Amino acid sequence: MPSTPLFLLSSWLVLATPAPAPSPAPVTSVYALEESAFVAQAQRDLEILQRDAQGLLALRAHLDQTRALYLRAQDIPYSPDEKRALLTTWAAFSDHFMSLERIRQRYWDFVKQSALTRRPQHAWGFLLTHGALSAELAHGLAFAELTTGRAQLEVLLDEPSEEYGLPARTFARFKEKALHVSTTTQLLTGDTYAERSRLLFKKAGLLDRPGVEQVMQESRRNVQAARSQLSSRGVTLFAKAGVDVLKDATAQAIFPTQRTVAEWMGDTKVKRIGRPLIRREQALALLPRMQPGDILVARQNWYLSNIGLPGFWPHAELYVGTPQDWATHLDGDAGVRAWLQGLPGAPPTLAAYLAREYPAKWSTFTAPDSHGDAVRIIESISEGVSFTGPEHGMHVDYLGVMRPRLSPLDKARAIARAFQLQGLPYDFNFDFFSDASLVCTELVYKAYAPAQAQTGVRIGLVDVAGRRTLPANEFVRLFDAEYDQSDRQLDFVAFLEGREQEQDAVEGDAAAFRRSWRRVKWDIAQQ
């Protein structure tokens, strides 16, 4: 029998599963990209992999602190606060797990890329596939060891939850993934190949790339951790999970079954790269309907800005508009004029005030973006709190627009506050009590925070895995909850709704937008 690495890797991909369904058109595959574009995409996915790994490490630390909650006697009911703590941790954990699986699926065809003629594709593909799988299993087995076989806990984690975007039996399907013989065999076989891969990485130019060495080292640590779990608890874990694995073998796939790897998230969607469902012209057509101070919520399927936070909507932005928009909607208001006159130098307009107060930021704000569009949005993204145009902030898969029912003065103050926050780094810790860095919803939250001189938007923080924070989904839930009230805080402006099957988007009404926060976060059948 051959014993070459290629044979081992081929076995790794097909063990215990039928052949996957035919791939979609090559244009949707990462391996169809031109080499430089492929490497750029791989580098971006490497950064996501590292963030997910760090997120899982942070959750593991949180699990250690709350271990007693998981190990308590199962005949003692969990309180509502305890249930929230358990569910927010599980929702964040499953987010990272799913994001890693998206990367693994995107690159799992690396074995079909020749290590001689397509060396970068083969090397990057193996690095990302093995790195994602090793992180999944190292942390997945640890979480499974803490939770599997605990009756009350398993019922709680398997129940559907609108608040956290979790479908029914999510936990059972997680166990099917983390506790399956073929998955662990893939890990160990990949580890054998990893021992021989350093020369390949060197020839492919990977070793000089940022993050590669760290991911290689982290993969080795994760494999060791998974091996330790399997050697000490593997038999017990597999035995406890067996009934659920058999029970869910024919259920609708949210987490993967072993019939085909691509069933987990849908092969077409995993490989759809750089093509938002909302067309650029659809996004631009919304601009005449928008006003300074509008709150945007955005979603790109399979690429979450706020991975680890629950709910369908992962990202929020502040639409600030242009200086011309301010002249139309803000500068003529008596309250805005009085506020400006009371500032040092009595600037005549909001633009004059911001240009004087933040000259460097103003220069950036008033320059067209890379697509030639006027900057209209302030959002916190991985690069930090940034000025962006509609191509970045609105050319996505789903987009909702809400308008705070506030005075022009409140909106002008919010825009000024957002300008002050622009340039801060992104907050990967989701710490709402620090102003040193900001997550996306924190920018909107702090721009509209109620104060003595500002009515603001009243929205409460929620507990997520031991932290007080604000998922973007909460803005839409607030809109839904207050919709029929005369004192509601937000009005409906627009909703562009992606359709994966049609690879397009349609305009939804207020009723559809109200329901959107209840959607399953990772549902493969979004209509």
Helices and strands as residue ranges (DSSP letters): H 5-14, G 26-28, G 30-32, H 35-65, H 67-71, H 80-107, G 108-112, H 119-147, H 151-158, H 170-178, H 181-194, H 198-203, H 212-247, G 261-263, H 267-271, H 280-286, G 287-289, E 294-299, E 315-319, H 323-329, H 334-341, H 350-357, H 359-365, E 377-381, E 384-388, H 390-393, E 398-404, H 408-421, H 440-447, E 462-464, E 467-469, H 473-482, E 490-499, E 504-507, H 510-516
